[in-house]
Amino acid sequence: MKLAHWMYAGPAHIGTLRVASSFKNVHAIMHAPLGDDYFNVMRSMLERERNFTPATASIVDRHVLARGSKKRVVDNILRKDKEEGPNLIILTPTCTSSILQEDLKNFVDRASIISDCNVIFADVDHYQVNEIQAADRTLEQVVRYYLEKSHRQETLDQFVTDAPSVNIIGILTLGFHNRHDCRELRRLLKDLDIRINQIIPEGGSVEDPKNLPKARFNLIPYREVGLMTAMYLNKEFGMPYVSTTPMGAVDMAACIRQIKKYLDTLAAPILSSKRVDYESYIDGQTRFVSQAAWFSRSIDCQNFTGKETVVFGDATHAASITKILAREMGIRVSCTGTYCKHDAEWFKEQIKDFCDEIIITDDHAEVGDIIARVEPSAIFGTQMERHIGKRLEIPCGVISAPAHIQNFSLGYRPFLGYEGTNQIADPVYNSFALGMEDHLLEIFCGHDTKEIMTKSLSTDMSLIWNPESRLELNKIPRFVRDEVERNTEKFARRKGILN
């Protein structure tokens, strides 16, 4: 384990808890010492939703260390089963409690015999994987569990729907603009006359996975979570999946054409007359709904010529934003990187022709050094790159998790779909110095207003302190020095003492 004061992807148990809390009526219990149970605080602080099921901490303390965890873990499972009546309880250790090397799987097997609900153990290696990988693995495990259970009980319905249908897999809590993206995907699929069969895990029930094979194909908006589930469904049930992220006008068209390809292959003869004209739809949406295509040819966007940027984030968003900047807006991307080291090969393949340099790292200090070396006109990254940009006085647009609460907006701000192209273009444009701003700043003596002498930004009447007065001023504590300086100058102007 590496200790750090900033992590792009959290520990594995956070990923498991994100998946568990995304489903309806699922309760998560983490076997953890005090200090590892911060998920509830983090989620309540960031997610703007009215209700959510908090995770329960089965605390590891000195008594547990002396007697073992079996009784406490089983008692907590039974207590939550009685109090909450969930459909499923997921037990997960944390990196810290994993050190104890306890057989939690055995505890779960025992509890599942005497509890009314289903109980599973999150089968994740907490030493080898991070939050993103654990979320992907946990979702696949839950889907596999219920599909295998339905198969044993002979209740599994594998009859594919007559009408075109799709499962959206990978929308979950604490995801970057996931709720807005899901709403935009609903609109897109409705326009394409494709019925949504299931959306998991966000807002779905654990009883839903048994109906997943009814859909004609699966749509995976983000590579980070959902890809393992799609691969499992493809292997077991032959379900094709679309993993092209519909972000940006070019990839939107590629995603829709891939969807059409699968639907045409699987289409029933009776539906041949109801097929949507996808090319006309793509053309109309690109020209009239998405303003980004027009904006990229406008004089405002032409001002970006010669500007350099650095992009960093998760694999999905960093790759998509890089392609949008370079391919659709004509902006030079000096360096693109991701902290998803496990998906490095895919990432490199996606953006190799769109940037000068590629970086794969989870060390924020290394990212900061590269930004300082490149000195870009703007940064597009996570909340950490926003902090780095503030230190270097470089504007930054947040395009990926981890993000601050301001990126969990109440307003509608999708990054996917044709409306998403507009939402992306705005922060890209606003992150650069607008129009003639650089030239105007040069004319009006820059924007260095750190030491404000008056309530006006004009520097015509600034006073000059003599060395002896400045020395006396510096003896005053810093936290009140600026106020003393302003009040002294105000008094000098009022009395006419200007020399």
C-alpha positions as CSV (number, residue, x, y, z in Angstrom):
1,M,0.0,0.0,0.0
2,K,1.1,3.6,-0.7
3,L,0.3,6.3,1.7
4,A,-0.7,9.6,0.1
5,H,-2.6,12.7,1.0
6,W,-4.4,12.5,-2.4
7,M,-5.7,9.5,-4.2
8,Y,-7.3,9.5,-7.7
9,A,-9.0,6.2,-7.0
10,G,-9.8,5.2,-3.5
11,P,-9.4,1.8,-1.8
12,A,-11.3,-1.2,-3.1
13,H,-14.0,-1.2,-0.4
14,I,-15.2,2.2,-1.6
15,G,-15.9,0.7,-5.1
16,T,-17.9,-2.2,-3.5
17,L,-19.9,0.3,-1.4
18,R,-20.7,2.5,-4.4
19,V,-22.2,-0.5,-6.3
20,A,-24.1,-1.8,-3.2
21,S,-25.6,1.7,-2.4
22,S,-26.6,2.2,-6.1
23,F,-29.0,-0.7,-6.1
24,K,-32.4,-0.4,-4.4
25,N,-32.9,-2.2,-1.1
26,V,-29.3,-3.5,-0.8
27,H,-27.4,-3.0,2.3
28,A,-23.6,-3.1,2.6
29,I,-21.6,-4.0,5.8
30,M,-17.9,-3.2,5.9
31,H,-15.7,-5.1,8.3
32,A,-13.4,-2.2,9.3
33,P,-11.7,-0.3,12.1
34,L,-12.7,3.2,12.9
35,G,-11.4,5.5,10.3
36,D,-12.3,3.4,7.3
37,D,-16.0,4.1,7.7
38,Y,-16.1,7.5,5.9
39,F,-18.1,6.4,2.9
40,N,-21.5,7.6,4.3
41,V,-20.0,11.1,5.0
42,M,-18.4,11.3,1.6
43,R,-21.6,10.2,-0.2
44,S,-24.0,12.5,1.8
45,M,-21.6,15.4,1.1
46,L,-21.3,14.9,-2.6
47,E,-24.4,13.2,-3.9
48,R,-27.4,15.6,-4.2
49,E,-30.1,13.1,-3.5
50,R,-32.8,13.0,-0.9
51,N,-32.6,9.4,0.3
52,F,-29.9,6.7,0.3
53,T,-29.2,3.6,2.3
54,P,-26.1,4.1,4.4
55,A,-23.5,1.4,4.7
56,T,-23.0,-0.2,8.2
57,A,-19.6,-0.5,9.7
58,S,-18.9,-3.7,11.7
59,I,-16.1,-2.2,13.8
60,V,-12.9,-4.1,14.4
61,D,-11.7,-3.1,17.9
62,R,-9.6,-4.7,20.6
63,H,-12.4,-7.0,21.7
64,V,-12.7,-8.3,18.2
65,L,-9.0,-8.8,17.9
66,A,-9.0,-10.8,21.1
67,R,-12.0,-13.0,20.4
68,G,-12.3,-13.1,16.6
69,S,-14.8,-11.4,14.3
70,K,-17.2,-14.3,13.6
71,K,-19.9,-13.5,16.2
72,R,-19.9,-9.8,15.6
73,V,-20.1,-10.1,11.8
74,V,-22.8,-12.7,11.9
75,D,-24.8,-10.7,14.5
76,N,-24.5,-7.5,12.4
77,I,-25.8,-9.3,9.3
78,L,-28.8,-10.7,11.2
79,R,-29.5,-7.4,12.9
80,K,-29.6,-5.5,9.6
81,D,-31.7,-8.3,8.0
82,K,-34.2,-7.8,10.7
83,E,-34.1,-4.0,10.8
84,E,-34.0,-3.2,7.1
85,G,-35.4,-6.2,5.4
86,P,-33.1,-5.8,2.4
87,N,-33.1,-8.1,-0.7
88,L,-29.3,-8.4,-0.4
89,I,-26.5,-7.8,2.1
90,I,-23.0,-7.4,0.8
91,L,-20.1,-7.9,3.3
92,T,-16.8,-6.3,2.4
93,P,-13.5,-6.0,4.4
94,T,-11.2,-3.0,4.0
95,C,-7.5,-2.9,3.3
96,T,-6.9,-2.6,7.0
97,S,-9.1,-5.4,8.2
98,S,-7.9,-7.7,5.4
99,I,-4.6,-7.8,7.3
100,L,-6.3,-10.0,9.9
101,Q,-6.7,-12.8,7.2
102,E,-10.1,-13.9,8.6
103,D,-12.3,-16.2,6.7
104,L,-15.2,-13.8,6.1
105,K,-16.6,-16.0,3.3
106,N,-17.3,-18.6,5.9
107,F,-19.0,-16.0,8.1
108,V,-21.2,-15.1,5.2
109,D,-22.1,-18.7,4.4
110,R,-23.1,-19.2,8.0
111,A,-25.2,-16.0,8.1
112,S,-26.9,-16.8,4.8
113,I,-28.3,-20.0,6.3
114,I,-30.1,-18.3,9.1
115,S,-31.0,-15.0,7.5
116,D,-34.1,-14.2,5.4
117,C,-32.2,-12.2,2.7
118,N,-29.4,-13.1,0.3
119,V,-25.9,-12.5,1.7
120,I,-22.8,-12.4,-0.4
121,F,-19.1,-11.7,0.3
122,A,-17.4,-9.1,-2.0
123,D,-14.8,-11.3,-3.6
124,V,-12.2,-8.6,-4.3
125,D,-8.4,-8.6,-3.6
126,H,-8.1,-5.4,-1.6
127,Y,-4.3,-5.3,-1.9
128,Q,-4.2,-5.6,-5.7
129,V,-7.1,-3.5,-7.0
130,N,-8.4,0.0,-6.5
131,E,-11.9,1.5,-6.2
132,I,-12.7,1.4,-9.9
133,Q,-11.6,-2.2,-10.4
134,A,-13.5,-3.3,-7.3
135,A,-16.7,-1.6,-8.4
136,D,-16.5,-3.4,-11.8
137,R,-15.8,-6.7,-10.2
138,T,-18.6,-6.3,-7.5
139,L,-21.2,-5.5,-10.1
140,E,-20.2,-8.5,-12.2
141,Q,-20.4,-10.7,-9.1
142,V,-23.9,-9.5,-8.2
143,V,-25.2,-10.0,-11.7
144,R,-23.6,-13.5,-11.9
145,Y,-25.0,-14.4,-8.5
146,Y,-28.6,-13.7,-9.4
147,L,-28.4,-15.1,-12.9
148,E,-27.0,-18.4,-11.6
149,K,-29.6,-18.4,-8.8
150,S,-32.4,-18.0,-11.4
151,H,-30.9,-20.7,-13.6
152,R,-30.9,-23.1,-10.6
153,Q,-34.5,-22.2,-9.8
154,E,-35.4,-22.5,-13.5
155,T,-36.9,-19.0,-13.5
156,L,-34.4,-17.5,-16.0
157,D,-36.2,-16.0,-19.0
158,Q,-33.9,-15.9,-22.0
159,F,-36.5,-14.9,-24.7
160,V,-35.2,-11.8,-26.4
161,T,-37.7,-9.0,-26.8
162,D,-39.3,-8.5,-30.3
163,A,-38.7,-4.8,-30.2
164,P,-35.1,-3.4,-30.1
165,S,-34.0,-3.2,-26.5
166,V,-30.9,-2.4,-24.5
167,N,-29.4,-2.6,-21.0
168,I,-27.4,0.3,-19.8
169,I,-24.7,-1.0,-17.4
170,G,-22.4,1.1,-15.3
171,I,-24.4,4.1,-14.1
172,L,-23.7,4.3,-10.3
173,T,-23.5,6.6,-7.4
174,L,-20.6,9.1,-7.0
175,G,-19.9,8.8,-10.8
176,F,-18.9,11.9,-12.7
177,H,-22.2,13.5,-14.0
178,N,-23.6,9.9,-14.2
179,R,-27.2,10.9,-13.4
180,H,-27.2,13.6,-16.1
181,D,-25.6,11.2,-18.6
182,C,-28.3,8.6,-17.9
183,R,-31.0,11.1,-18.6
184,E,-29.4,12.0,-21.9
185,L,-29.0,8.4,-22.8
186,R,-32.7,7.8,-22.2
187,R,-33.5,10.6,-24.6
188,L,-31.1,9.3,-27.2
189,L,-32.4,5.7,-27.1
190,K,-36.0,7.0,-27.2
191,D,-35.1,8.9,-30.4
192,L,-33.6,5.8,-31.9
193,D,-36.8,3.8,-31.0
194,I,-34.9,1.5,-28.7
195,R,-36.6,0.3,-25.5
196,I,-34.5,0.3,-22.3
197,N,-34.8,-3.1,-20.7
198,Q,-32.7,-2.5,-17.5
199,I,-30.4,0.2,-16.0
200,I,-28.0,-1.1,-13.4
201,P,-26.8,-0.6,-10.8
202,E,-28.1,2.9,-10.2
203,G,-31.8,2.8,-9.2
204,G,-32.1,-0.9,-10.1
205,S,-33.2,-3.8,-8.1
206,V,-31.1,-6.9,-7.5
207,E,-34.1,-8.8,-8.8
208,D,-33.5,-7.1,-12.2
209,P,-30.4,-9.0,-13.4
210,K,-32.4,-12.1,-14.2
211,N,-34.1,-10.1,-16.9
212,L,-30.9,-8.8,-18.4
213,P,-30.7,-11.5,-21.2
214,K,-34.0,-10.3,-22.6
215,A,-32.3,-7.2,-24.2
216,R,-30.8,-7.4,-27.7
217,F,-27.5,-5.7,-26.6
218,N,-25.8,-3.9,-23.7
219,L,-24.5,-0.3,-23.7
220,I,-21.5,0.4,-21.6
221,P,-21.1,4.2,-21.3
222,Y,-17.9,4.1,-19.2
223,R,-15.1,1.6,-19.3
224,E,-14.4,1.9,-15.6
225,V,-17.6,0.1,-14.4
226,G,-19.7,-2.3,-16.4
227,L,-17.2,-3.9,-18.8
228,M,-16.7,-7.1,-16.8
229,T,-20.5,-7.5,-16.6
230,A,-20.9,-7.0,-20.4
231,M,-18.1,-9.6,-21.1
232,Y,-19.8,-12.1,-18.8
233,L,-23.2,-11.6,-20.4
234,N,-21.5,-11.9,-23.9
235,K,-19.8,-15.2,-22.9
236,E,-22.8,-16.8,-21.2
237,F,-25.7,-15.6,-23.3
238,G,-24.1,-14.3,-26.5
239,M,-25.2,-10.7,-25.9
240,P,-23.2,-8.2,-27.9
241,Y,-22.2,-4.9,-26.2
242,V,-21.4,-1.4,-27.3
243,S,-18.5,0.1,-25.4
244,T,-17.9,3.2,-27.6
245,T,-18.5,6.1,-25.2
246,P,-21.0,8.5,-26.9
247,M,-19.1,11.6,-26.0
248,G,-18.3,14.2,-28.6
249,A,-19.9,14.5,-32.1
250,V,-17.6,12.0,-33.8
251,D,-17.8,9.2,-31.2
252,M,-21.6,9.8,-30.9
253,A,-21.9,9.0,-34.6
254,A,-19.6,5.9,-34.1
255,C,-21.7,4.7,-31.2
256,I,-25.0,5.1,-33.0
257,R,-23.7,3.3,-36.1
258,Q,-22.4,0.4,-33.9
259,I,-25.8,0.1,-32.3
260,K,-27.4,0.0,-35.7
261,K,-25.0,-2.7,-36.8
262,Y,-26.1,-5.0,-33.9
263,L,-29.8,-4.2,-34.4
264,D,-29.7,-4.9,-38.1
265,T,-27.9,-8.2,-37.4
266,L,-30.5,-9.3,-34.8
267,A,-33.6,-7.6,-36.2
268,A,-36.7,-9.7,-36.7
269,P,-38.3,-9.5,-40.2
270,I,-41.4,-7.9,-38.9
271,L,-39.4,-4.9,-37.7
272,S,-37.7,-4.1,-40.9
273,S,-40.3,-1.5,-41.8
274,K,-39.9,0.3,-38.4
275,R,-36.1,0.9,-38.6
276,V,-35.0,4.4,-37.8
277,D,-32.9,6.3,-40.4
278,Y,-29.8,6.6,-38.3
279,E,-27.8,8.7,-40.8
280,S,-30.5,11.3,-41.0
281,Y,-30.7,11.4,-37.3
282,I,-27.0,11.8,-36.8
283,D,-26.9,14.6,-39.4
284,G,-29.8,16.5,-37.9
285,Q,-28.6,16.2,-34.3
286,T,-25.0,17.2,-35.3
287,R,-26.2,20.3,-37.2
288,F,-29.1,21.5,-35.2
289,V,-29.0,20.1,-31.6
290,S,-25.3,20.1,-31.0
291,Q,-24.0,23.6,-31.2
292,A,-20.4,22.4,-30.7
293,A,-20.0,21.5,-34.4
294,W,-20.9,25.1,-35.4
295,F,-18.9,26.6,-32.5
296,S,-15.7,24.7,-33.6
297,R,-15.8,26.7,-36.8
298,S,-16.5,30.1,-35.3
299,I,-14.1,32.9,-34.8
300,D,-14.1,32.4,-31.0
301,C,-12.8,28.8,-31.4
302,Q,-10.3,30.0,-34.0
303,N,-8.6,31.9,-31.2
304,F,-7.6,28.6,-29.6
305,T,-5.1,28.0,-32.5
306,G,-1.7,27.5,-31.1
307,K,-2.9,27.1,-27.5
308,E,-1.7,24.1,-25.6
309,T,-3.5,22.0,-23.1
310,V,-2.9,19.1,-20.7
311,V,-5.7,16.5,-20.1
312,F,-5.8,14.0,-17.2
313,G,-8.5,11.9,-15.7
314,D,-10.1,8.4,-15.8
315,A,-9.6,6.5,-19.0
316,T,-13.0,7.2,-20.4
317,H,-13.2,10.9,-19.9
318,A,-9.5,11.7,-20.5
319,A,-9.5,9.8,-23.9
320,S,-12.8,11.3,-25.0
321,I,-11.9,14.9,-24.0
322,T,-8.5,14.6,-25.7
323,K,-10.2,13.5,-29.0
324,I,-12.8,16.3,-28.7
325,L,-10.1,19.0,-28.2
326,A,-7.8,17.7,-30.9
327,R,-10.2,16.4,-33.5
328,E,-13.2,18.6,-33.1
329,M,-11.9,21.9,-31.8
330,G,-8.4,22.0,-33.2
331,I,-6.7,22.5,-29.9
332,R,-3.2,21.1,-29.4
333,V,-3.0,18.6,-26.6
334,S,0.5,18.5,-25.3
335,C,0.0,15.8,-22.8
336,T,-2.8,13.4,-22.0
337,G,-2.8,11.0,-19.0
338,T,-4.9,8.7,-16.9
339,Y,-4.7,7.2,-13.4
340,C,-6.4,4.0,-14.6
341,K,-3.1,2.1,-14.9
342,H,-5.0,-1.2,-15.4
343,D,-6.4,0.1,-18.7
344,A,-3.2,1.6,-20.0
345,E,-3.1,-0.3,-23.3
346,W,-6.6,0.7,-24.4
347,F,-5.9,4.3,-23.4
348,K,-2.7,4.5,-25.4
349,E,-4.4,3.0,-28.4
350,Q,-7.2,5.5,-28.3
351,I,-5.2,8.7,-28.0
352,K,-1.9,8.0,-29.6
353,D,-2.7,10.1,-32.7
354,F,-4.2,13.1,-30.8
355,C,-1.5,14.2,-28.3
356,D,2.2,14.8,-28.1
357,E,2.9,12.9,-24.9
358,I,1.1,10.2,-22.9
359,I,1.4,9.7,-19.1
360,I,0.1,6.8,-17.1
361,T,0.4,7.4,-13.4
362,D,-1.5,7.7,-10.1
363,D,1.0,10.1,-8.6
364,H,-0.4,13.7,-8.5
365,A,3.0,15.1,-7.9
366,E,4.2,13.7,-11.2
367,V,1.2,15.2,-13.0
368,G,1.9,18.5,-11.4
369,D,5.5,18.5,-12.5
370,I,4.5,17.8,-16.1
371,I,2.0,20.7,-16.1
372,A,4.6,23.0,-14.7
373,R,7.0,21.9,-17.4
374,V,4.5,22.3,-20.3
375,E,3.0,25.5,-19.0
376,P,-0.3,25.0,-20.9
377,S,-2.9,27.6,-21.6
378,A,-5.5,25.5,-19.8
379,I,-5.8,22.2,-18.0
380,F,-8.7,19.7,-18.2
381,G,-8.5,17.2,-15.4
382,T,-9.8,16.2,-11.9
383,Q,-10.2,18.2,-8.8
384,M,-6.5,17.7,-8.1
385,E,-5.5,19.3,-11.4
386,R,-7.7,22.2,-10.4
387,H,-5.7,22.6,-7.3
388,I,-2.4,22.4,-9.3
389,G,-3.8,24.9,-11.7
390,K,-4.5,27.4,-8.9
391,R,-1.0,27.1,-7.7
392,L,0.5,27.7,-11.2
393,E,-2.2,30.3,-12.1
394,I,-3.4,28.1,-15.0
395,P,-7.2,27.8,-15.5
396,C,-8.6,24.2,-15.2
397,G,-11.9,22.6,-16.3
398,V,-12.9,19.5,-14.3
399,I,-13.8,16.7,-16.7
400,S,-13.4,13.6,-14.5
401,A,-13.7,12.1,-11.1
402,P,-12.5,12.6,-8.4
403,A,-14.4,15.9,-8.3
404,H,-15.6,18.5,-5.8
405,I,-19.3,19.0,-4.8
406,Q,-19.6,21.7,-7.4
407,N,-19.3,19.0,-10.1
408,F,-22.4,17.2,-8.6
409,S,-24.6,20.0,-10.0
410,L,-28.3,20.2,-9.4
411,G,-28.8,21.5,-13.0
412,Y,-28.8,19.3,-16.1
413,R,-25.2,19.0,-17.3
414,P,-24.6,15.7,-19.2
415,F,-21.3,14.9,-20.8
416,L,-22.7,12.2,-23.0
417,G,-25.1,12.6,-26.0
418,Y,-25.6,15.6,-28.3
419,E,-26.5,17.9,-25.4
420,G,-23.3,16.7,-23.8
421,T,-21.3,18.2,-26.7
422,N,-22.7,21.6,-25.7
423,Q,-21.9,21.1,-22.1
424,I,-18.3,20.2,-22.8
425,A,-17.8,23.1,-25.2
426,D,-18.7,25.6,-22.5
427,P,-16.1,24.7,-19.9
428,V,-13.5,24.3,-22.7
429,Y,-14.1,27.8,-24.0
430,N,-14.4,29.3,-20.5
431,S,-11.1,27.7,-19.3
432,F,-9.1,29.8,-21.8
433,A,-8.5,33.5,-21.7
434,L,-11.6,34.8,-23.6
435,G,-11.3,36.6,-26.9
436,M,-9.0,39.6,-26.6
437,E,-8.6,39.2,-22.8
438,D,-4.8,38.6,-23.0
439,H,-4.4,41.7,-25.2
440,L,-6.5,43.9,-23.0
441,L,-4.7,42.8,-19.9
442,E,-1.4,43.8,-21.5
443,I,-2.9,47.3,-22.3
444,F,-4.2,47.8,-18.8
445,C,-1.1,46.7,-17.0
446,G,-2.0,43.1,-16.3
447,H,-4.2,41.7,-13.5
448,D,-1.9,41.6,-10.5
449,T,-4.3,42.9,-7.8
450,K,-3.0,40.8,-4.9
451,E,-2.2,43.9,-2.9
452,I,-5.3,46.1,-3.2
453,M,-4.7,49.6,-1.9
454,T,-8.1,51.1,-2.7
455,K,-11.6,49.9,-3.6
456,S,-10.7,50.8,-7.2
457,L,-8.5,48.7,-9.5
458,S,-7.0,51.8,-10.9
459,T,-3.4,52.2,-10.0
460,D,-3.1,56.0,-10.8
461,M,-3.4,57.0,-7.1
462,S,-1.3,54.3,-5.5
463,L,0.9,55.6,-2.7
464,I,4.5,55.0,-2.2
465,W,5.7,54.0,1.3
466,N,9.2,55.2,2.3
467,P,11.6,52.4,3.6
468,E,11.2,53.4,7.3
469,S,7.4,53.2,7.1
470,R,7.4,50.0,5.2
471,L,9.7,48.5,7.9
472,E,7.3,49.5,10.6
473,L,4.4,48.1,8.6
474,N,6.1,44.7,8.2
475,K,6.2,44.4,12.0
476,I,2.4,44.1,12.1
477,P,1.1,40.4,12.0
478,R,0.3,39.3,8.5
479,F,-3.4,38.5,9.1
480,V,-4.1,42.2,9.8
481,R,-1.3,43.9,7.9
482,D,-3.3,44.4,4.6
483,E,-6.2,46.0,6.5
484,V,-3.8,48.3,8.4
485,E,-2.1,49.3,5.1
486,R,-5.4,50.1,3.4
487,N,-6.7,52.2,6.4
488,T,-3.4,54.1,6.7
489,E,-3.5,55.0,3.0
490,K,-7.2,56.0,3.3
491,F,-6.3,58.3,6.1
492,A,-3.4,59.8,4.2
493,R,-5.6,60.5,1.2
494,R,-8.3,62.1,3.4
495,K,-5.7,64.3,5.1
496,G,-3.9,65.1,1.8
497,I,-0.7,63.5,2.9
498,L,0.4,62.0,-0.5
499,N,4.2,62.3,-0.1
